Amino acid sequence: MNPHNEDRKYLVTGASGYVGGRLVRAFIDDKEDVRILVRDKNKIMGQPWAQQVDICEGSAENFIDLQRALEGVHTAFYLLHSINLGPHFDEIESEMARNFAKAAQEAGVSQIIYLGGIANDKNISKHLASREMTGKSLATTSVAVLELRAGIIIGSGSASFEMLRHLTHRLPVMTTPKWVMNKTHPIAIRDVLYYLKAAAHLDQPVNKVFDIGGPEVLSYADMMQKFAKLSGLKKRWIIRVPVLTPGLSSLWIGLVTPVPTALARPLVGSLISEVVADPAKSIDALIPKPTEGLIDVENAIQLALSKITTHNVETRWSDATMPTAPWQKAQGDPDWAGEMTLRDRRERITDVSEEKVWRQVERIGGENGWFGSDLLWWARGVLDRFLVGGVGLRRGRRDPDFLRVGESLDFWRVEELEPGRRLKLYAEMVLPGKAWLEFTVTREYGKTKIVQEATFVPRGLGGQLYWYAVSPFHLFVFPTMLRNIVKKAKKDA
């Protein structure tokens, strides 16, 4: 294994996601030559490594885009998931993987590295079966595929960890399905990154499947009790009941945790299986364990909690864009032909400095709230999440004080950011159209001017009716927000 393959170029797909974003950062720290494939480069421009990578803008579903991205690449990391794209996500994933493998073969790629999930139980979920099939689809060409199958990944910001954290914190007594006692083989995100990086530095291409897990095998219930202990909470009472199906459980998790039901469903589905690494698929002979050993569950949880406490969460599960509703288009799509644009624009002038006002603007959302009318914001989040299956308000924010382009902010996403001057948020709630909320802070005639503008591009008559229906609430929510931003800035000054 050669840690200094200076002539190798690496392609990382899924760079806006939880694992992909951290892998890119790890490669940049090691001064590797990295290219990323993203749909919209603006979504990753807030990353500290954005100027240090070769950015290829395109879709993994477009063969020509894949050819451009894979040109000159030695090793390609396949870190793409389609679990949110409806009931046929498994077919979509297989097709994407076959196209990727074909494009890699034509580009002369030497190695594909794929991160899947442990799938050794006969009682396998649709999600894990799809991950297994993705690996097989990638292996349909002459390009060698090294597949790493991981257990539950524990790390600050991972969907699995957020699910564990919020369930344990919020429910001292839990009625849980019987599968909560199934065995799992968790692994720390640091160890996942260790294996991914080491696989990239192997001297020769490898065409094989390996299971990776941490040093402990335990039940999900055991992990919850460990988390409670490390968080200073009392032991959790876990009462098993036979009636909670994975579908019902995912609805329950959507109610209690920030993880939306659409994402919780495949995660919960995976727990019906015994997710334990097979010793026959050990990677130790190819990649020895780290010198300091693999991180156990308690230390992995402690590391994750310390990152959350110090607001040093590098990537989050919500960084990857949620799919839009059938009647919505992505931000990069053309404007609606012939549609109107509806706006609600407000401004205030204050003696408070630009810096003080901007500090409050950038702190909006998450635990900081929305500067008044929080009950209305909460109600809108509940409607979005439980009536129409949207992301809701619980995603929060990565850091309480600072934002970066591309990250999620409750049911918004940061689309544009000019520090100290301008913030533009794109709505990811389910809407009959597209919506933005924008703040601009400027200095005029010795005073600070803050402009707040809500923009909505409706989809047909339904979208227009929606805007007029919520306009009475705008008359209360938006002026209150702007007034309280200035009020809080004055108080801090």
DOLOZA-476169 format. One record per residue (C-alpha): residue number from 1; x, y, z; residue in one letter. Coordinates in steps of 0.02 Angstrom, whole numbers. Layout:
! DOLOZA-476169
+-----+--------+--------+--------+------+
! pos !   east !  north !     up ! code !
+-----+--------+--------+--------+------+
! NUM !      X !      Y !      Z !    A !
...
+-----+--------+--------+--------+------+
***
This chain:
! DOLOZA-476169
+-----+--------+--------+--------+------+
! pos !   east !  north !     up ! code !
+-----+--------+--------+--------+------+
!   1 !      0 !      0 !      0 !    M !
!   2 !     76 !    164 !    -57 !    N !
!   3 !     13 !    319 !     36 !    P !
!   4 !     93 !    437 !    -91 !    H !
!   5 !     17 !    401 !   -261 !    N !
!   6 !     60 !    573 !   -328 !    E !
!   7 !      4 !    536 !   -507 !    D !
!   8 !   -171 !    481 !   -460 !    R !
!   9 !   -326 !    586 !   -484 !    K !
!  10 !   -478 !    543 !   -378 !    Y !
!  11 !   -660 !    575 !   -420 !    L !
!  12 !   -780 !    591 !   -273 !    V !
!  13 !   -966 !    582 !   -310 !    T !
!  14 !  -1088 !    631 !   -173 !    G !
!  15 !   -969 !    769 !   -115 !    A !
!  16 !  -1113 !    871 !    -48 !    S !
!  17 !  -1167 !    726 !     63 !    G !
!  18 !  -1115 !    670 !    236 !    Y !
!  19 !   -974 !    547 !    196 !    V !
!  20 !   -923 !    624 !     29 !    G !
!  21 !   -894 !    797 !    102 !    G !
!  22 !   -782 !    727 !    238 !    R !
!  23 !   -686 !    617 !    118 !    L !
!  24 !   -647 !    766 !      6 !    V !
!  25 !   -585 !    864 !    157 !    R !
!  26 !   -474 !    717 !    209 !    A !
!  27 !   -399 !    705 !     34 !    F !
!  28 !   -368 !    893 !     26 !    I !
!  29 !   -280 !    885 !    195 !    D !
!  30 !   -166 !    752 !    118 !    D !
!  31 !   -138 !    863 !    -35 !    K !
!  32 !   -218 !    738 !   -155 !    E !
!  33 !   -280 !    781 !   -331 !    D !
!  34 !   -469 !    779 !   -314 !    V !
!  35 !   -613 !    808 !   -434 !    R !
!  36 !   -795 !    811 !   -379 !    I !
!  37 !   -955 !    787 !   -478 !    L !
!  38 !  -1098 !    898 !   -419 !    V !
!  39 !  -1263 !    952 !   -496 !    R !
!  40 !  -1240 !   1133 !   -442 !    D !
!  41 !  -1068 !   1197 !   -393 !    K !
!  42 !  -1147 !   1342 !   -296 !    N !
!  43 !  -1207 !   1216 !   -167 !    K !
!  44 !  -1030 !   1172 !   -114 !    I !
!  45 !   -947 !   1343 !   -131 !    M !
!  46 !   -967 !   1370 !     57 !    G !
!  47 !   -854 !   1221 !     94 !    Q !
!  48 !   -680 !   1269 !    152 !    P !
!  49 !   -605 !   1154 !     18 !    W !
!  50 !   -709 !   1219 !   -128 !    A !
!  51 !   -564 !   1316 !   -207 !    Q !
!  52 !   -445 !   1167 !   -191 !    Q !
!  53 !   -539 !   1040 !   -296 !    V !
!  54 !   -577 !   1019 !   -480 !    D !
!  55 !   -765 !   1044 !   -492 !    I !
!  56 !   -861 !    956 !   -630 !    C !
!  57 !  -1040 !   1016 !   -639 !    E !
!  58 !  -1162 !    886 !   -703 !    G !
!  59 !  -1280 !    744 !   -661 !    S !
!  60 !  -1235 !    564 !   -622 !    A !
!  61 !  -1386 !    516 !   -727 !    E !
!  62 !  -1313 !    597 !   -883 !    N !
!  63 !  -1187 !    486 !   -974 !    F !
!  64 !  -1097 !    632 !  -1056 !    I !
!  65 !  -1076 !    719 !   -888 !    D !
!  66 !  -1005 !    557 !   -817 !    L !
!  67 !   -879 !    544 !   -959 !    Q !
!  68 !   -819 !    721 !   -926 !    R !
!  69 !   -805 !    689 !   -739 !    A !
!  70 !   -711 !    524 !   -758 !    L !
!  71 !   -585 !    581 !   -889 !    E !
!  72 !   -407 !    560 !   -824 !    G !
!  73 !   -467 !    485 !   -659 !    V !
!  74 !   -375 !    337 !   -580 !    H !
!  75 !   -495 !    298 !   -437 !    T !
!  76 !   -680 !    345 !   -430 !    A !
!  77 !   -779 !    345 !   -268 !    F !
!  78 !   -962 !    300 !   -290 !    Y !
!  79 !  -1053 !    378 !   -142 !    L !
!  80 !  -1224 !    408 !   -219 !    L !
!  81 !  -1392 !    361 !   -146 !    H !
!  82 !  -1569 !    377 !   -214 !    S !
!  83 !  -1667 !    316 !    -63 !    I !
!  84 !  -1781 !    468 !    -64 !    N !
!  85 !  -1837 !    450 !   -244 !    L !
!  86 !  -1998 !    354 !   -218 !    G !
!  87 !  -2042 !    168 !   -212 !    P !
!  88 !  -1931 !    122 !   -361 !    H !
!  89 !  -1770 !    195 !   -290 !    F !
!  90 !  -1686 !     24 !   -305 !    D !
!  91 !  -1711 !     20 !   -494 !    E !
!  92 !  -1649 !    200 !   -509 !    I !
!  93 !  -1493 !    158 !   -408 !    E !
!  94 !  -1452 !      5 !   -513 !    S !
!  95 !  -1470 !    101 !   -676 !    E !
!  96 !  -1362 !    244 !   -612 !    M !
!  97 !  -1228 !    121 !   -556 !    A !
!  98 !  -1225 !     29 !   -723 !    R !
!  99 !  -1206 !    194 !   -817 !    N !
! 100 !  -1068 !    248 !   -699 !    F !
! 101 !   -973 !     85 !   -724 !    A !
! 102 !   -990 !     95 !   -913 !    K !
! 103 !   -928 !    275 !   -916 !    A !
! 104 !   -783 !    227 !   -801 !    A !
! 105 !   -733 !     86 !   -918 !    Q !
! 106 !   -735 !    201 !  -1070 !    E !
! 107 !   -632 !    331 !   -974 !    A !
! 108 !   -499 !    203 !   -926 !    G !
! 109 !   -530 !    214 !   -738 !    V !
! 110 !   -426 !     86 !   -642 !    S !
! 111 !   -528 !     70 !   -482 !    Q !
! 112 !   -705 !    105 !   -420 !    I !
! 113 !   -728 !    113 !   -231 !    I !
! 114 !   -905 !     96 !   -170 !    Y !
! 115 !   -973 !    119 !      7 !    L !
! 116 !  -1124 !      7 !     37 !    G !
! 117 !  -1205 !    -74 !    188 !    G !
! 118 !  -1178 !   -242 !    274 !    I !
! 119 !  -1302 !   -365 !    198 !    A !
! 120 !  -1273 !   -539 !    271 !    N !
! 121 !  -1442 !   -574 !    351 !    D !
! 122 !  -1568 !   -675 !    251 !    K !
! 123 !  -1704 !   -558 !    316 !    N !
! 124 !  -1636 !   -410 !    216 !    I !
! 125 !  -1725 !   -243 !    196 !    S !
! 126 !  -1763 !   -165 !     27 !    K !
! 127 !  -1638 !    -28 !     66 !    H !
! 128 !  -1494 !   -148 !    102 !    L !
! 129 !  -1543 !   -258 !    -44 !    A !
! 130 !  -1532 !   -105 !   -155 !    S !
! 131 !  -1360 !    -60 !    -88 !    R !
! 132 !  -1304 !   -238 !   -125 !    E !
! 133 !  -1377 !   -230 !   -301 !    M !
! 134 !  -1290 !    -63 !   -330 !    T !
! 135 !  -1124 !   -147 !   -295 !    G !
! 136 !  -1165 !   -287 !   -418 !    K !
! 137 !  -1217 !   -159 !   -550 !    S !
! 138 !  -1052 !    -66 !   -530 !    L !
! 139 !   -961 !   -231 !   -559 !    A !
! 140 !  -1038 !   -262 !   -730 !    T !
! 141 !   -886 !   -198 !   -828 !    T !
! 142 !   -700 !   -233 !   -830 !    S !
! 143 !   -663 !    -95 !   -701 !    V !
! 144 !   -614 !   -167 !   -531 !    A !
! 145 !   -740 !   -127 !   -393 !    V !
! 146 !   -685 !   -126 !   -211 !    L !
! 147 !   -845 !   -127 !   -110 !    E !
! 148 !   -842 !    -80 !     74 !    L !
! 149 !  -1000 !   -130 !    166 !    R !
! 150 !  -1018 !    -34 !    328 !    A !
! 151 !  -1133 !    -48 !    478 !    G !
! 152 !  -1218 !    100 !    562 !    I !
! 153 !  -1101 !    250 !    546 !    I !
! 154 !  -1079 !    348 !    707 !    I !
! 155 !  -1023 !    527 !    688 !    G !
! 156 !  -1083 !    704 !    718 !    S !
! 157 !  -1211 !    747 !    586 !    G !
! 158 !  -1247 !    572 !    520 !    S !
! 159 !  -1431 !    527 !    500 !    A !
! 160 !  -1409 !    369 !    603 !    S !
! 161 !  -1326 !    464 !    745 !    F !
! 162 !  -1458 !    603 !    743 !    E !
! 163 !  -1593 !    471 !    753 !    M !
! 164 !  -1506 !    388 !    900 !    L !
! 165 !  -1472 !    553 !    988 !    R !
! 166 !  -1646 !    626 !    978 !    H !
! 167 !  -1738 !    464 !   1019 !    L !
! 168 !  -1631 !    443 !   1175 !    T !
! 169 !  -1642 !    624 !   1231 !    H !
! 170 !  -1828 !    646 !   1207 !    R !
! 171 !  -1900 !    479 !   1261 !    L !
! 172 !  -1855 !    417 !   1437 !    P !
! 173 !  -1985 !    279 !   1411 !    V !
! 174 !  -2000 !    202 !   1238 !    M !
! 175 !  -2116 !     74 !   1163 !    T !
! 176 !  -2010 !      0 !   1026 !    T !
! 177 !  -2026 !   -140 !    898 !    P !
! 178 !  -1939 !   -304 !    935 !    K !
! 179 !  -1803 !   -270 !    807 !    W !
! 180 !  -1728 !   -142 !    925 !    V !
! 181 !  -1639 !   -293 !   1002 !    M !
! 182 !  -1565 !   -350 !    835 !    N !
! 183 !  -1375 !   -352 !    827 !    K !
! 184 !  -1287 !   -210 !    739 !    T !
! 185 !  -1104 !   -177 !    701 !    H !
! 186 !  -1078 !     12 !    713 !    P !
! 187 !   -922 !     98 !    649 !    I !
! 188 !   -855 !    274 !    682 !    A !
! 189 !   -851 !    394 !    536 !    I !
! 190 !   -663 !    416 !    565 !    R !
! 191 !   -636 !    231 !    534 !    D !
! 192 !   -745 !    234 !    379 !    V !
! 193 !   -637 !    375 !    310 !    L !
! 194 !   -480 !    278 !    359 !    Y !
! 195 !   -534 !    128 !    254 !    Y !
! 196 !   -590 !    235 !    106 !    L !
! 197 !   -425 !    328 !    101 !    K !
! 198 !   -322 !    170 !    123 !    A !
! 199 !   -418 !     85 !    -17 !    A !
! 200 !   -375 !    230 !   -131 !    A !
! 201 !   -189 !    205 !    -99 !    H !
! 202 !   -177 !     18 !   -138 !    L !
! 203 !    -40 !    -25 !   -262 !    D !
! 204 !   -152 !   -132 !   -374 !    Q !
! 205 !   -339 !   -126 !   -416 !    P !
! 206 !   -445 !   -242 !   -309 !    V !
! 207 !   -608 !   -323 !   -362 !    N !
! 208 !   -688 !   -386 !   -202 !    K !
! 209 !   -821 !   -356 !    -68 !    V !
! 210 !   -770 !   -321 !    113 !    F !
! 211 !   -870 !   -292 !    272 !    D !
! 212 !   -810 !   -156 !    391 !    I !
! 213 !   -870 !   -131 !    568 !    G !
! 214 !   -805 !    -65 !    733 !    G !
! 215 !   -736 !   -170 !    877 !    P !
! 216 !   -908 !   -205 !    955 !    E !
! 217 !  -1067 !   -295 !    905 !    V !
! 218 !  -1218 !   -238 !   1005 !    L !
! 219 !  -1404 !   -202 !    988 !    S !
! 220 !  -1481 !    -35 !    945 !    Y !
! 221 !  -1554 !    -34 !   1121 !    A !
! 222 !  -1379 !    -55 !   1193 !    D !
! 223 !  -1319 !     94 !   1092 !    M !
! 224 !  -1462 !    199 !   1159 !    M !
! 225 !  -1416 !    154 !   1338 !    Q !
! 226 !  -1233 !    196 !   1305 !    K !
! 227 !  -1285 !    363 !   1232 !    F !
! 228 !  -1396 !    401 !   1382 !    A !
! 229 !  -1253 !    362 !   1502 !    K !
! 230 !  -1127 !    470 !   1409 !    L !
! 231 !  -1254 !    613 !   1400 !    S !
! 232 !  -1285 !    608 !   1587 !    G !
! 233 !  -1462 !    542 !   1565 !    L !
! 234 !  -1548 !    409 !   1668 !    K !
! 235 !  -1564 !    234 !   1599 !    K !
! 236 !  -1698 !    225 !   1466 !    R !
! 237 !  -1846 !    110 !   1487 !    W !
! 238 !  -1869 !     12 !   1327 !    I !
! 239 !  -2031 !    -85 !   1310 !    I !
! 240 !  -2041 !   -199 !   1159 !    R !
! 241 !  -2206 !   -216 !   1069 !    V !
! 242 !  -2244 !   -326 !    917 !    P !
! 243 !  -2356 !   -205 !    822 !    V !
! 244 !  -2234 !    -70 !    767 !    L !
! 245 !  -2193 !   -109 !    586 !    T !
! 246 !  -2047 !    -20 !    500 !    P !
! 247 !  -2174 !     92 !    414 !    G !
! 248 !  -2256 !    144 !    578 !    L !
! 249 !  -2086 !    160 !    661 !    S !
! 250 !  -2025 !    280 !    528 !    S !
! 251 !  -2179 !    390 !    555 !    L !
! 252 !  -2142 !    389 !    741 !    W !
! 253 !  -1959 !    434 !    711 !    I !
! 254 !  -2015 !    574 !    594 !    G !
! 255 !  -2120 !    641 !    738 !    L !
! 256 !  -1985 !    634 !    872 !    V !
! 257 !  -1822 !    668 !    779 !    T !
! 258 !  -1761 !    791 !    646 !    P !
! 259 !  -1743 !    647 !    521 !    V !
! 260 !  -1892 !    655 !    402 !    P !
! 261 !  -2001 !    502 !    378 !    T !
! 262 !  -1942 !    481 !    198 !    A !
! 263 !  -1762 !    458 !    258 !    L !
! 264 !  -1807 !    366 !    419 !    A !
! 265 !  -1901 !    231 !    323 !    R !
! 266 !  -1748 !    150 !    239 !    P !
! 267 !  -1643 !    175 !    397 !    L !
! 268 !  -1773 !     87 !    503 !    V !
! 269 !  -1795 !    -46 !    368 !    G !
! 270 !  -1611 !    -87 !    386 !    S !
! 271 !  -1634 !   -121 !    572 !    L !
! 272 !  -1749 !   -269 !    540 !    I !
! 273 !  -1591 !   -362 !    485 !    S !
! 274 !  -1444 !   -421 !    589 !    E !
! 275 !  -1313 !   -301 !    522 !    V !
! 276 !  -1152 !   -388 !    575 !    V !
! 277 !   -990 !   -401 !    478 !    A !
! 278 !   -945 !   -574 !    410 !    D !
! 279 !   -769 !   -627 !    465 !    P !
! 280 !   -749 !   -712 !    295 !    A !
! 281 !   -762 !   -538 !    217 !    K !
! 282 !   -632 !   -459 !    330 !    S !
! 283 !   -522 !   -326 !    253 !    I !
! 284 !   -380 !   -348 !    379 !    D !
! 285 !   -267 !   -443 !    260 !    A !
! 286 !   -279 !   -304 !    131 !    L !
! 287 !   -290 !   -152 !    245 !    I !
! 288 !   -231 !   -177 !    424 !    P !
! 289 !   -326 !    -90 !    564 !    K !
! 290 !   -262 !     83 !    616 !    P !
! 291 !   -112 !     76 !    733 !    T !
! 292 !   -216 !    149 !    874 !    E !
! 293 !   -355 !     23 !    839 !    G !
! 294 !   -535 !     50 !    784 !    L !
! 295 !   -641 !    170 !    887 !    I !
! 296 !   -767 !     86 !   1003 !    D !
! 297 !   -948 !    143 !   1017 !    V !
! 298 !   -928 !    246 !   1176 !    E !
! 299 !   -780 !    343 !   1108 !    N !
! 300 !   -867 !    366 !    940 !    A !
! 301 !  -1018 !    439 !   1029 !    I !
! 302 !   -907 !    551 !   1137 !    Q !
! 303 !   -815 !    616 !    984 !    L !
! 304 !   -980 !    653 !    897 !    A !
! 305 !  -1051 !    742 !   1049 !    L !
! 306 !   -894 !    847 !   1069 !    S !
! 307 !   -908 !    905 !    888 !    K !
! 308 !  -1090 !    953 !    915 !    I !
! 309 !  -1051 !   1043 !   1079 !    T !
! 310 !   -911 !   1146 !   1001 !    T !
! 311 !  -1013 !   1181 !    842 !    H !
! 312 !   -881 !   1094 !    739 !    N !
! 313 !   -992 !    981 !    635 !    V !
! 314 !   -909 !    969 !    465 !    E !
! 315 !  -1051 !    890 !    365 !    T !
! 316 !  -1230 !    840 !    405 !    R !
! 317 !  -1354 !    714 !    334 !    W !
! 318 !  -1461 !    861 !    277 !    S !
! 319 !  -1320 !    937 !    172 !    D !
! 320 !  -1376 !    833 !     24 !    A !
! 321 !  -1525 !    916 !    -61 !    T !
! 322 !  -1693 !    836 !    -27 !    M !
! 323 !  -1791 !    788 !   -183 !    P !
! 324 !  -1925 !    912 !   -231 !    T !
! 325 !  -2108 !    874 !   -245 !    A !
! 326 !  -2175 !    818 !   -415 !    P !
! 327 !  -2238 !    994 !   -453 !    W !
! 328 !  -2075 !   1079 !   -402 !    Q !
! 329 !  -1917 !   1101 !   -504 !    K !
! 330 !  -1739 !   1114 !   -443 !    A !
! 331 !  -1663 !   1286 !   -421 !    Q !
! 332 !  -1559 !   1267 !   -578 !    G !
! 333 !  -1707 !   1229 !   -690 !    D !
! 334 !  -1775 !   1361 !   -810 !    P !
! 335 !  -1901 !   1485 !   -742 !    D !
! 336 !  -2083 !   1440 !   -766 !    W !
! 337 !  -2132 !   1495 !   -941 !    A !
! 338 !  -2255 !   1638 !   -934 !    G !
! 339 !  -2274 !   1632 !   -744 !    E !
! 340 !  -2283 !   1782 !   -629 !    M !
! 341 !  -2164 !   1822 !   -488 !    T !
! 342 !  -2244 !   1873 !   -323 !    L !
! 343 !  -2147 !   1973 !   -192 !    R !
! 344 !  -2161 !   2036 !    -15 !    D !
! 345 !  -2027 !   2170 !     12 !    R !
! 346 !  -1992 !   2263 !    174 !    R !
! 347 !  -1851 !   2372 !    239 !    E !
! 348 !  -1794 !   2461 !    395 !    R !
! 349 !  -1666 !   2596 !    431 !    I !
! 350 !  -1568 !   2593 !    594 !    T !
! 351 !  -1421 !   2677 !    680 !    D !
! 352 !  -1351 !   2507 !    730 !    V !
! 353 !  -1194 !   2457 !    635 !    S !
! 354 !  -1200 !   2342 !    484 !    E !
! 355 !  -1096 !   2213 !    577 !    E !
! 356 !  -1220 !   2202 !    721 !    K !
! 357 !  -1370 !   2187 !    606 !    V !
! 358 !  -1285 !   2057 !    497 !    W !
! 359 !  -1240 !   1952 !    649 !    R !
! 360 !  -1426 !   1932 !    687 !    Q !
! 361 !  -1470 !   1896 !    506 !    V !
! 362 !  -1341 !   1756 !    498 !    E !
! 363 !  -1404 !   1682 !    662 !    R !
! 364 !  -1581 !   1658 !    598 !    I !
! 365 !  -1667 !   1488 !    619 !    G !
! 366 !  -1623 !   1330 !    712 !    G !
! 367 !  -1619 !   1348 !    901 !    E !
! 368 !  -1607 !   1537 !    880 !    N !
! 369 !  -1783 !   1543 !    809 !    G !
! 370 !  -1857 !   1659 !    679 !    W !
! 371 !  -1865 !   1822 !    777 !    F !
! 372 !  -2047 !   1810 !    827 !    G !
! 373 !  -2200 !   1716 !    765 !    S !
! 374 !  -2109 !   1554 !    811 !    D !
! 375 !  -2276 !   1468 !    838 !    L !
! 376 !  -2328 !   1506 !    659 !    L !
! 377 !  -2160 !   1445 !    592 !    W !
! 378 !  -2178 !   1287 !    696 !    W !
! 379 !  -2355 !   1258 !    631 !    A !
! 380 !  -2295 !   1280 !    451 !    R !
! 381 !  -2158 !   1152 !    484 !    G !
! 382 !  -2283 !   1028 !    556 !    V !
! 383 !  -2397 !   1048 !    405 !    L !
! 384 !  -2251 !   1023 !    287 !    D !
! 385 !  -2186 !    869 !    375 !    R !
! 386 !  -2341 !    772 !    422 !    F !
! 387 !  -2472 !    824 !    294 !    L !
! 388 !  -2370 !    830 !    134 !    V !
! 389 !  -2212 !    731 !    179 !    G !
! 390 !  -2089 !    877 !    173 !    G !
! 391 !  -1930 !    905 !    273 !    V !
! 392 !  -2015 !   1005 !    412 !    G !
! 393 !  -1929 !   1127 !    529 !    L !
! 394 !  -1825 !   1008 !    634 !    R !
! 395 !  -1669 !    997 !    527 !    R !
! 396 !  -1603 !   1148 !    621 !    G !
! 397 !  -1434 !   1216 !    571 !    R !
! 398 !  -1254 !   1155 !    574 !    R !
! 399 !  -1184 !   1303 !    674 !    D !
! 400 !  -1285 !   1428 !    779 !    P !
! 401 !  -1188 !   1581 !    720 !    D !
! 402 !  -1115 !   1552 !    547 !    F !
! 403 !  -1186 !   1490 !    382 !    L !
! 404 !  -1110 !   1425 !    222 !    R !
! 405 !  -1179 !   1405 !     47 !    V !
! 406 !  -1268 !   1240 !     14 !    G !
! 407 !  -1309 !   1192 !    193 !    E !
! 408 !  -1484 !   1163 !    260 !    S !
! 409 !  -1570 !   1285 !    378 !    L !
! 410 !  -1732 !   1214 !    447 !    D !
! 411 !  -1840 !   1195 !    290 !    F !
! 412 !  -1730 !   1315 !    191 !    W !
! 413 !  -1562 !   1294 !    104 !    R !
! 414 !  -1429 !   1428 !     92 !    V !
! 415 !  -1424 !   1467 !    -94 !    E !
! 416 !  -1316 !   1625 !    -93 !    E !
! 417 !  -1212 !   1707 !     42 !    L !
! 418 !  -1107 !   1865 !     40 !    E !
! 419 !  -1042 !   1877 !    219 !    P !
! 420 !  -1088 !   2042 !    300 !    G !
! 421 !  -1206 !   2092 !    160 !    R !
! 422 !  -1325 !   1965 !     84 !    R !
! 423 !  -1412 !   1800 !    125 !    L !
! 424 !  -1529 !   1709 !      6 !    K !
! 425 !  -1625 !   1555 !     62 !    L !
! 426 !  -1716 !   1433 !    -52 !    Y !
! 427 !  -1871 !   1345 !     18 !    A !
! 428 !  -1864 !   1155 !     23 !    E !
! 429 !  -2035 !   1138 !    102 !    M !
! 430 !  -2167 !   1062 !    -12 !    V !
! 431 !  -2244 !   1206 !   -110 !    L !
! 432 !  -2343 !   1231 !   -272 !    P !
! 433 !  -2199 !   1333 !   -343 !    G !
! 434 !  -2028 !   1398 !   -291 !    K !
! 435 !  -1993 !   1516 !   -147 !    A !
! 436 !  -1846 !   1618 !    -82 !    W !
! 437 !  -1815 !   1727 !     70 !    L !
! 438 !  -1678 !   1857 !     52 !    E !
! 439 !  -1594 !   1981 !    169 !    F !
! 440 !  -1480 !   2124 !    115 !    T !
! 441 !  -1384 !   2238 !    233 !    V !
! 442 !  -1307 !   2399 !    165 !    T !
! 443 !  -1244 !   2568 !    226 !    R !
! 444 !  -1335 !   2722 !    161 !    E !
! 445 !  -1313 !   2903 !    217 !    Y !
! 446 !  -1227 !   2852 !    377 !    G !
! 447 !  -1361 !   2728 !    428 !    K !
! 448 !  -1388 !   2541 !    407 !    T !
! 449 !  -1524 !   2482 !    288 !    K !
! 450 !  -1591 !   2305 !    299 !    I !
! 451 !  -1703 !   2240 !    159 !    V !
! 452 !  -1805 !   2081 !    178 !    Q !
! 453 !  -1886 !   2007 !     23 !    E !
! 454 !  -1992 !   1851 !      4 !    A !
! 455 !  -2009 !   1793 !   -177 !    T !
! 456 !  -2127 !   1661 !   -244 !    F !
! 457 !  -2141 !   1592 !   -421 !    V !
! 458 !  -2307 !   1499 !   -422 !    P !
! 459 !  -2344 !   1342 !   -518 !    R !
! 460 !  -2507 !   1377 !   -606 !    G !
! 461 !  -2668 !   1434 !   -526 !    L !
! 462 !  -2641 !   1325 !   -372 !    G !
! 463 !  -2480 !   1416 !   -335 !    G !
! 464 !  -2561 !   1586 !   -352 !    Q !
! 465 !  -2704 !   1536 !   -236 !    L !
! 466 !  -2577 !   1472 !   -110 !    Y !
! 467 !  -2486 !   1639 !   -107 !    W !
! 468 !  -2646 !   1739 !    -80 !    Y !
! 469 !  -2701 !   1617 !     55 !    A !
! 470 !  -2543 !   1640 !    158 !    V !
! 471 !  -2525 !   1828 !    124 !    S !
! 472 !  -2622 !   1876 !    283 !    P !
! 473 !  -2493 !   1782 !    386 !    F !
! 474 !  -2353 !   1873 !    293 !    H !
! 475 !  -2427 !   2037 !    355 !    L !
! 476 !  -2386 !   1981 !    531 !    F !
! 477 !  -2235 !   1865 !    513 !    V !
! 478 !  -2119 !   1967 !    402 !    F !
! 479 !  -2134 !   2139 !    487 !    P !
! 480 !  -2113 !   2056 !    657 !    T !
! 481 !  -1957 !   1965 !    599 !    M !
! 482 !  -1877 !   2122 !    529 !    L !
! 483 !  -1921 !   2226 !    681 !    R !
! 484 !  -1849 !   2097 !    802 !    N !
! 485 !  -1688 !   2077 !    702 !    I !
! 486 !  -1655 !   2263 !    723 !    V !
! 487 !  -1713 !   2258 !    905 !    K !
! 488 !  -1593 !   2115 !    947 !    K !
! 489 !  -1451 !   2202 !    854 !    A !
! 490 !  -1481 !   2359 !    959 !    K !
! 491 !  -1484 !   2257 !   1119 !    K !
! 492 !  -1317 !   2174 !   1076 !    D !
! 493 !  -1243 !   2342 !   1030 !    A !
+-----+--------+--------+--------+------+
***
